[in-house]
Amino acid sequence: MQIFNTKNSLHRYLQGVRGTQKTTALVPTMGALHEGHLSLIRQARQSADVTICSIFVNPTQFNDPKDLEKYPRPLENDIALLESVSCDVLFLPSVEEMYPDPNENWHLDLGPLETIWEGEHRPGHFQGVTQIVYKLFTAVQPNFACFGQKDFQQVMVVQKMIDVKQLPVKLIVCPIIRNPQGLALSSRNMRLSPEGKEKALIISKALQHVKAHFRSVSVDELTQTGSNIILSEKGVTPEYFAICETRTLQQVNELHADKEYVALVVAWVEGVRLLDNMLLNE
């Protein structure tokens, strides 16, 4: 696996790749890799000739400096994992490399996607996400970009950015990877005790219940039941539970046969904020 720390060195390498008409797929990450990330690498390898993973803990998408400080950075383990799935390139830039101008201005009109759900709870977060993803797309110029369904709103935001900027990148959305008990894999799970991980299983149980009864129960009742299931587990506190139309993420009161829907949930366990979701039409 080739490792590059600067945009210039990466650009020189990728010029040679493109000169041979090979396609590229980018998997942007913030490190602390797990099986969920590796599934994205495997998908990228199936989709393109050359797979590029970036590891960059992006400061502009953190609202809380303490959260940025606490974010795990097990780089040696990350490199070993990437090599184990035959990733071709690792782009590992510094903050100074990606943000040479600390006063750089960035704003993209994301419409309501920016202010609902995660946008409401983490103001400015999606501006930071689009800022760094645009920088990575510019540096790599990939044919494909693989993102995980787990951060569903982020996926919709990145697609909106691709549309607004008219970028020649095809977004590939990869399924959520769960442990055998159903817990969605996340770097944040590292901060949970074994008991906390056990308690967190109630989140996927609530989503499974909603999916099983989707179409047979009213949306209001489903939403309330989903929240109540999570509340039934002592030590787990739901922040929101909603059923939304997939592209706009607008919460719905009734279902239409020609629309697709997703259940979104955020809950707190042992001071850790966990996101999950489930596509309901599948």
VEXDREN-2710 file (C-alpha; in Angstrom, 1 decimal):
% VEXDREN-2710
k/r/px/py/pz
1/MET/0.0/0.0/0.0
2/GLN/1.3/3.4/-1.0
3/ILE/1.0/6.2/1.7
4/PHE/1.0/9.9/0.8
5/ASN/1.0/12.8/3.1
6/THR/0.6/15.7/0.6
7/LYS/-1.8/16.5/-2.1
8/ASN/1.1/17.1/-4.6
9/SER/2.6/13.6/-4.0
10/LEU/-0.8/12.0/-4.3
11/HIS/-1.6/14.0/-7.4
12/ARG/1.6/12.8/-9.1
13/TYR/0.9/9.2/-8.3
14/LEU/-2.8/9.5/-9.5
15/GLN/-1.7/11.2/-12.8
16/GLY/0.1/8.0/-13.6
17/VAL/-3.0/5.9/-12.7
18/ARG/-5.3/8.0/-14.8
19/GLY/-2.8/7.8/-17.7
20/THR/-3.4/4.1/-17.9
21/GLN/-7.2/4.7/-18.0
22/LYS/-7.7/3.0/-14.6
23/THR/-10.7/4.0/-12.5
24/THR/-10.4/5.2/-8.9
25/ALA/-12.6/4.9/-5.8
26/LEU/-12.2/7.0/-2.6
27/VAL/-13.2/5.9/0.9
28/PRO/-13.0/9.0/3.1
29/THR/-12.6/8.2/6.8
30/MET/-11.5/9.7/10.1
31/GLY/-9.6/6.6/11.1
32/ALA/-10.3/4.3/14.1
33/LEU/-11.2/1.8/11.4
34/HIS/-13.4/-1.2/12.0
35/GLU/-15.2/-3.8/9.9
36/GLY/-17.7/-1.2/8.7
37/HIS/-14.9/0.8/7.1
38/LEU/-13.3/-2.4/5.7
39/SER/-16.6/-3.2/4.0
40/LEU/-16.4/0.1/2.2
41/ILE/-12.8/-0.7/1.1
42/ARG/-14.1/-4.0/-0.3
43/GLN/-16.9/-2.3/-2.1
44/ALA/-14.4/0.2/-3.5
45/ARG/-12.2/-2.6/-4.8
46/GLN/-15.2/-4.1/-6.6
47/SER/-16.1/-0.8/-8.1
48/ALA/-12.8/0.5/-9.4
49/ASP/-9.3/-0.4/-10.4
50/VAL/-7.5/1.6/-7.7
51/THR/-8.8/2.1/-4.1
52/ILE/-7.8/5.1/-2.1
53/CYS/-8.6/5.5/1.6
54/SER/-8.1/8.9/3.3
55/ILE/-7.7/9.2/7.1
56/PHE/-8.2/12.7/8.3
57/VAL/-9.8/13.8/11.6
58/ASN/-11.4/16.9/10.3
59/PRO/-11.6/19.7/12.9
60/THR/-14.2/21.8/11.1
61/GLN/-17.0/19.2/11.6
62/PHE/-16.6/19.0/15.4
63/ASN/-18.8/21.3/17.5
64/ASP/-17.1/20.3/20.7
65/PRO/-13.3/20.6/21.0
66/LYS/-13.3/17.9/23.6
67/ASP/-15.0/15.5/21.2
68/LEU/-12.2/16.3/18.7
69/GLU/-9.6/15.8/21.3
70/LYS/-11.1/12.4/22.4
71/TYR/-11.5/11.1/18.9
72/PRO/-9.4/7.8/18.7
73/ARG/-6.4/7.8/16.4
74/PRO/-5.0/4.2/16.4
75/LEU/-2.9/4.8/13.2
76/GLU/-0.7/1.7/13.3
77/ASN/-3.8/-0.6/13.6
78/ASP/-5.6/1.4/10.9
79/ILE/-2.7/0.8/8.4
80/ALA/-2.6/-2.9/9.3
81/LEU/-6.3/-3.2/8.7
82/LEU/-6.1/-1.4/5.3
83/GLU/-3.2/-3.7/4.2
84/SER/-5.3/-6.7/5.2
85/VAL/-8.0/-5.8/2.7
86/SER/-5.5/-4.8/0.0
87/CYS/-6.2/-1.1/-0.1
88/ASP/-4.0/0.5/-2.8
89/VAL/-3.4/4.0/-1.4
90/LEU/-3.7/5.7/2.0
91/PHE/-3.9/9.5/1.9
92/LEU/-2.8/10.7/5.4
93/PRO/-2.6/14.5/5.3
94/SER/-2.0/16.9/8.2
95/VAL/-4.4/19.7/9.2
96/GLU/-2.0/22.2/7.7
97/GLU/-2.0/20.3/4.4
98/MET/-5.8/20.4/4.1
99/TYR/-6.3/23.8/5.6
100/PRO/-3.3/26.0/4.6
101/ASP/-5.4/29.1/5.2
102/PRO/-6.9/28.9/8.7
103/ASN/-9.3/31.6/7.9
104/GLU/-10.7/29.9/4.8
105/ASN/-14.4/30.7/4.2
106/TRP/-16.7/27.9/3.1
107/HIS/-20.5/27.8/2.8
108/LEU/-22.7/25.6/0.6
109/ASP/-26.4/26.0/0.4
110/LEU/-27.7/22.6/1.6
111/GLY/-31.3/23.7/2.1
112/PRO/-33.3/22.1/5.0
113/LEU/-30.9/19.1/5.1
114/GLU/-28.5/21.3/7.1
115/THR/-30.9/22.3/9.8
116/ILE/-32.8/19.1/10.6
117/TRP/-31.9/16.2/12.8
118/GLU/-28.0/16.1/13.0
119/GLY/-27.9/19.6/11.6
120/GLU/-30.1/20.9/14.4
121/HIS/-28.1/19.1/17.1
122/ARG/-24.7/19.9/15.6
123/PRO/-24.8/23.4/14.0
124/GLY/-22.2/23.9/11.3
125/HIS/-21.3/20.1/11.2
126/PHE/-22.4/19.6/7.6
127/GLN/-20.6/22.7/6.4
128/GLY/-17.5/21.1/7.8
129/VAL/-18.3/17.7/6.2
130/THR/-18.9/19.2/2.8
131/GLN/-15.8/21.4/3.1
132/ILE/-13.4/18.5/3.7
133/VAL/-15.2/16.1/1.3
134/TYR/-14.9/18.7/-1.4
135/LYS/-11.2/19.1/-0.7
136/LEU/-10.7/15.3/-0.8
137/PHE/-12.7/15.0/-4.1
138/THR/-10.6/17.8/-5.5
139/ALA/-7.3/16.2/-4.4
140/VAL/-8.2/12.7/-5.6
141/GLN/-10.7/13.3/-8.4
142/PRO/-12.2/9.8/-7.9
143/ASN/-14.7/8.2/-10.3
144/PHE/-16.5/6.7/-7.3
145/ALA/-16.8/7.5/-3.6
146/CYS/-18.0/5.0/-1.0
147/PHE/-19.9/6.1/2.1
148/GLY/-21.6/4.1/4.8
149/GLN/-25.3/4.1/5.2
150/LYS/-24.8/4.4/9.0
151/ASP/-24.3/8.2/8.7
152/PHE/-27.4/8.5/6.5
153/GLN/-27.9/12.2/6.7
154/GLN/-24.2/12.7/5.9
155/VAL/-24.7/10.6/2.7
156/MET/-27.6/12.7/1.6
157/VAL/-25.6/15.9/2.3
158/VAL/-22.7/14.7/0.2
159/GLN/-25.0/13.8/-2.6
160/LYS/-26.5/17.3/-2.4
161/MET/-23.0/18.7/-2.6
162/ILE/-22.2/16.6/-5.7
163/ASP/-25.4/17.8/-7.3
164/VAL/-24.8/21.5/-6.4
165/LYS/-21.1/21.4/-7.5
166/GLN/-21.9/19.2/-10.5
167/LEU/-19.0/16.9/-9.6
168/PRO/-18.3/13.8/-11.8
169/VAL/-18.3/11.5/-8.8
170/LYS/-20.7/8.5/-8.4
171/LEU/-21.7/8.0/-4.8
172/ILE/-21.9/4.4/-3.7
173/VAL/-23.9/3.9/-0.4
174/CYS/-22.8/0.8/1.4
175/PRO/-25.0/-1.1/3.9
176/ILE/-24.6/-0.8/7.7
177/ILE/-22.4/-3.5/9.2
178/ARG/-23.6/-4.8/12.5
179/ASN/-22.1/-7.2/15.1
180/PRO/-23.8/-10.6/15.4
181/GLN/-26.2/-9.2/18.1
182/GLY/-27.3/-6.3/15.8
183/LEU/-25.2/-3.3/17.1
184/ALA/-24.2/-1.0/14.3
185/LEU/-20.4/-0.8/14.2
186/SER/-19.0/2.6/15.0
187/SER/-15.7/4.0/16.2
188/ARG/-17.6/5.5/19.2
189/ASN/-18.4/1.9/20.4
190/MET/-14.8/1.8/21.6
191/ARG/-15.9/4.1/24.4
192/LEU/-18.6/1.8/25.6
193/SER/-18.2/-0.8/28.4
194/PRO/-19.3/-4.4/27.6
195/GLU/-22.5/-3.6/29.6
196/GLY/-23.0/-0.4/27.6
197/LYS/-22.7/-2.4/24.3
198/GLU/-25.3/-4.8/25.6
199/LYS/-27.7/-2.0/26.5
200/ALA/-27.1/-0.3/23.1
201/LEU/-28.6/-3.4/21.4
202/ILE/-32.1/-1.9/22.2
203/ILE/-31.5/0.6/19.4
204/SER/-31.4/-1.9/16.6
205/LYS/-34.3/-3.8/18.2
206/ALA/-36.4/-0.7/18.0
207/LEU/-35.5/-0.2/14.4
208/GLN/-36.3/-3.9/13.6
209/HIS/-39.7/-3.5/15.2
210/VAL/-40.5/-0.5/13.2
211/LYS/-39.4/-2.2/10.0
212/ALA/-41.5/-5.3/10.8
213/HIS/-44.6/-3.2/11.3
214/PHE/-44.0/-0.6/8.6
215/ARG/-47.2/-0.5/6.4
216/SER/-49.4/-2.1/9.0
217/VAL/-49.3/0.6/11.8
218/SER/-49.7/4.3/11.6
219/VAL/-46.5/6.4/11.4
220/ASP/-47.2/8.2/14.6
221/GLU/-47.8/5.0/16.5
222/LEU/-44.6/3.5/15.0
223/THR/-42.5/6.5/16.0
224/GLN/-43.9/6.5/19.5
225/THR/-43.3/2.7/19.8
226/GLY/-39.8/3.0/18.6
227/SER/-39.0/5.6/21.2
228/ASN/-40.7/3.6/24.0
229/ILE/-38.7/0.5/23.1
230/ILE/-35.5/2.4/23.6
231/LEU/-36.7/4.0/26.8
232/SER/-37.5/0.6/28.2
233/GLU/-33.8/-0.1/28.5
234/LYS/-32.5/1.5/31.7
235/GLY/-29.4/3.7/30.9
236/VAL/-30.3/4.4/27.3
237/THR/-31.8/7.8/26.5
238/PRO/-33.2/8.5/23.0
239/GLU/-32.4/12.0/21.6
240/TYR/-34.7/11.5/18.6
241/PHE/-36.5/8.8/16.7
242/ALA/-38.1/9.7/13.4
243/ILE/-39.5/8.2/10.2
244/CYS/-38.5/10.3/7.2
245/GLU/-38.6/10.3/3.4
246/THR/-35.1/9.2/2.3
247/ARG/-33.9/12.0/0.0
248/THR/-35.2/15.1/1.9
249/LEU/-35.2/13.5/5.4
250/GLN/-38.4/15.4/6.1
251/GLN/-40.4/13.6/8.8
252/VAL/-43.7/12.1/7.5
253/ASN/-47.1/11.6/8.9
254/GLU/-48.4/9.2/6.3
255/LEU/-46.8/6.8/3.8
256/HIS/-47.1/6.9/0.0
257/ALA/-46.5/3.8/-2.3
258/ASP/-44.1/5.7/-4.6
259/LYS/-41.8/7.0/-1.8
260/GLU/-38.9/5.4/0.1
261/TYR/-38.5/5.9/3.9
262/VAL/-35.9/5.6/6.6
263/ALA/-36.1/5.4/10.4
264/LEU/-33.5/7.6/12.0
265/VAL/-32.4/7.3/15.6
266/VAL/-29.9/8.8/18.0
267/ALA/-29.6/7.6/21.6
268/TRP/-27.1/8.1/24.4
269/VAL/-25.4/5.2/26.3
270/GLU/-22.8/5.8/29.0
271/GLY/-22.3/9.4/27.7
272/VAL/-21.7/8.2/24.1
273/ARG/-24.0/9.5/21.4
274/LEU/-24.9/6.6/19.0
275/LEU/-26.5/7.0/15.6
276/ASP/-28.4/4.3/13.7
277/ASN/-31.0/4.0/11.0
278/MET/-32.8/1.5/8.9
279/LEU/-34.2/1.7/5.4
280/LEU/-37.9/0.6/5.7
281/ASN/-38.8/-0.3/2.1
282/GLU/-36.2/-3.0/1.6
END
